[in-house]
Amino acid sequence: MLVALVLQGRGHRREAEAPTPFDGAADFVSRFVGEQWVTFPRFVRSGAWHANLQRARRPR
């Protein structure tokens, strides 16, 4: 989970629109768990993760 947290933080720094700051510990836990167990698996299953990976590997 620590590795996921670090990678998630690095990924969010590269986003054009910054995520909303946390309101506290409960907000942090709920958003982190939701992103790890709901949002990211949905992103992978949809094929968008693979498409983004391919796009990132293309020379500019």
Secondary structure by P-SEA (a helix, b strand, c coil): caaaaaaaaaaaaaccccccccccaaaaaaaaaaaaccaaaaaaaaaaaaaaaaaaaccc
